[in-house]
Amino acid sequence: MTVHTFNSSPATYRIHVFIAQQVAAQIISGKLTTGSKLPNELELCKDFGVSRTALRESIKLLSSKGLISSKPKVGTFVQDRKHWHFLDPQLLEWIKDCEDPETFLQQFLGLRKAIEPAACALSAIFATSDQKQQLTEHFDAMMQASLNQDVNAWTLADLQFHSLIFQSTANDFFTPFGNLLTTVYQCFFTHSSVRGHFCIKEHRAVYQAIIKGQATEARMASNILLKNNHELLSLNPA
């Protein structure tokens, strides 16, 4: 098994996480294909220069994310993608760093299209006065960033804006998406806004509908915004 070199190091991560990341990268990139068998413990310990204890912790971590499965007296095998735990934040971080960003972000946009319009509609109904005030602050920051063409400021404000929408649905099943997918949202916003498209008009429509308590309008505005995002991802980078 080829040991992949990363910018990260054991000084940054706990050793078992570092090892798991390296193995995960080879699985995600396809260098280790579905069904392939990992080398035995002795070989892996030698490859990475670690103890069996550290290696076993790495194997447990990879298994907990659905990337591999172990069979007693048979070995450890790479699992098909259908078994991967795609909402695991650490796995999402690894996938984001290893896969083609266009494909990854298009898939993420598909998830957003499925759940975000509903979240906006619920936010329009259930957002509290305090949450609406916070949403106003985030939208104002987005407007300022748009005027200044400040990608970093826009990314932060946009992330806070969308995260708050999920938090203001009064539905505990929506809330995790505002937290769990933070890394992916940031990657998505950076990827689209860096091209100079800040979608302030579309965001204003979402914002105003939520503030006015107009659920149907909020859902429609979200769909338009996400359609615009789809078109942005189809553009060639500037």
Rosetta blueprint (number, residue, H / E / L):
1 M L
2 T L
3 V L
4 H L
5 T L
6 F L
7 N L
8 S L
9 S L
10 P L
11 A L
12 T L
13 Y L
14 R L
15 I H
16 H H
17 V H
18 F H
19 I H
20 A H
21 Q H
22 Q H
23 V H
24 A H
25 A H
26 Q H
27 I H
28 I H
29 S L
30 G L
31 K L
32 L L
33 T L
34 T L
35 G L
36 S L
37 K E
38 L L
39 P L
40 N L
41 E H
42 L H
43 E H
44 L H
45 C H
46 K H
47 D H
48 F H
49 G L
50 V L
51 S L
52 R H
53 T H
54 A H
55 L H
56 R H
57 E H
58 S H
59 I H
60 K H
61 L H
62 L H
63 S H
64 S H
65 K L
66 G L
67 L L
68 I E
69 S E
70 S E
71 K E
72 P L
73 K L
74 V L
75 G E
76 T E
77 F E
78 V E
79 Q L
80 D L
81 R H
82 K H
83 H H
84 W L
85 H L
86 F L
87 L L
88 D L
89 P H
90 Q H
91 L H
92 L H
93 E H
94 W H
95 I H
96 K H
97 D H
98 C H
99 E L
100 D L
101 P H
102 E H
103 T H
104 F H
105 L H
106 Q H
107 Q H
108 F H
109 L H
110 G H
111 L H
112 R H
113 K H
114 A H
115 I H
116 E H
117 P H
118 A H
119 A H
120 C H
121 A H
122 L H
123 S H
124 A H
125 I H
126 F H
127 A L
128 T L
129 S H
130 D H
131 Q H
132 K H
133 Q H
134 Q H
135 L H
136 T H
137 E H
138 H H
139 F H
140 D H
141 A H
142 M H
143 M H
144 Q H
145 A H
146 S H
147 L H
148 N H
149 Q L
150 D L
151 V H
152 N H
153 A H
154 W H
155 T H
156 L H
157 A H
158 D H
159 L H
160 Q H
161 F H
162 H H
163 S H
164 L H
165 I H
166 F H
167 Q H
168 S L
169 T L
170 A L
171 N L
172 D L
173 F L
174 F L
175 T H
176 P H
177 F H
178 G H
179 N H
180 L H
181 L L
182 T H
183 T H
184 V H
185 Y H
186 Q H
187 C H
188 F H
189 F H
190 T H
191 H H
192 S H
193 S H
194 V L
195 R L
196 G L
197 H L
198 F L
199 C L
200 I H
201 K H
202 E H
203 H H
204 R H
205 A H
206 V H
207 Y H
208 Q H
209 A H
210 I H
211 I H
212 K L
213 G L
214 Q L
215 A H
216 T H
217 E H
218 A H
219 R H
220 M H
221 A H
222 S H
223 N H
224 I H
225 L H
226 L H
227 K H
228 N H
229 N H
230 H H
231 E H
232 L H
233 L H
234 S H
235 L L
236 N L
237 P L
238 A L
